[in-house]
Every structure is written in structure tokens, then in C-alpha cells.
Amino acid sequence: MPAQRILGLDGFSRGWVAVAIEGDARSISFPADISTALAAPFARAAIDIPIGMTDDGNRACDRLARDKLAPHRSRVFTGARRWLWEDYTDPDEANAEASRRGQTRASRQLWHLGRKIMEVDAYVRAHRDFDIREAHPELVFLRLHGAPLPSKKTAQGTRLRRDLLVAAGFAAIDDWLTRARIGTAAKSDDVLDACAVALAARDCAGCVPDGDPPRDAHGLAMQIWF
């Protein structure tokens, strides 16, 4: 039986870092959009982006993921709502509406993820027969390391994550962190995160919440895998 192709995707300013696992083989690419990233056949894909949204931005999976990552709860972004980007092009106007509704305002970081969030949302809703799951790289690294890690923005945090990925079979990670990403605008942590969510797609070692997930108004599962 041929090896099944597994994908892990992490977004960056110009597109996506796509890491494929097929048996013992590993590969990396930098497609411009999600349709290109998922054009070739795959058995399962995991993406570091919210999949499934509520009207008020509150999701049980986010709360549970933040609890797992304590004391680093802020590593999980919260508050994604379709209406933010469907109805508004200005973050201040969107946040004024959020306040009017009695909801949490969207951070600038979340706001700027909106294009990626809506790109994935449209794709997943149009391809419901594909196995595409939300994953969080920090939950994967926590699983691999067994304890909270220093920030990925520090040299120690980068080195620890790199070492965990080498142990998980990513022998070419040093090349990917240097030569492979030249000219792409992808950062080192984007590459590390894409590798981690590829492991989440391959292993499906756990998820929050467990069991049958809650679903949003469009029937999308709101569950984070690691």
C-alpha cells in the first residue's frame, strides 16, 4: 500500500508554509494560497488557523488549549468571528460593533489574520469531504517536550523546537530554516510551526475538546488537534 500523504500548514505574509509527510519522506513548499497548498491528493491536513467560528468568538477548544498551555495562555489567539471580516474592512469600526454587541474586541494581531482565516473557512466549507483539521503547534511541542517551552522568539525556544523536530524525523530542518525559505518571506518560526502541525495531522495524538466536537452554524467542527 502506498504511503499516505499528510500535510501541515502554517500561514505567513505571502502565503503558506506547507510541510508534507509521506512515509519516511519529508518535504516543504511555500504555496501562495490554500487551494494550491491542498491541490495534490492528501489523506489528512492540519492547519494552524481557526476552523469553525461562533458569533461571539467564544470557543471551548480555545479555552481548553489555553489551559493546557498555562502559564502561556496568550499563545492561543481567540475571538475569530466571521462577521468581523464579512461586514467590516476597518478594525476600529469592527471593534465598535463588537463593543455594541457586548463582545470582546479583536486584537490587531487577530484582525490581520482575518484574510487567512476567511480563506481557510471558505475552502473547508466547500470541501467537506476532505479531512482538514485545526491544530496548534504549541500543543504539539508541549506533547513532544512534556513541559512548557520558552518563547519561540528566543534562541533557546527555537533550538528546543528544532531539536524536537529532528527527533521526530525532520532531518532536513536546518536546511529548511535557512536556504529553503530564502526569498519567501517565511520566518523560522513559521517553518517550525508547519512541521509541528504536520505531526498533529499524522499522529492525531489528542484534541480539545475530546470526543464529538461542538459545531458552528455551518456545521464545522470546533476542535484543536495536537
Protein Blocks (a to p, Z undefined) as FASTA:
>chain_A
ZZdddddddddfklccddddehjbccddddfbfklmmmpgcfbdcddddehiafkopafk
lmmmmmmmpcklmlpcghiafklmmmpcbfklmmmmmmmnopacddfklmmmmmmmmmmm
mmmmmmmmbccddddfklmmmmmnopacddfkbmklmmmmmmmmmmnopaklmmmmmmmm
gonlpafklmmmmmmmmmmmmnonaccdehjddddfkopacdddZZ
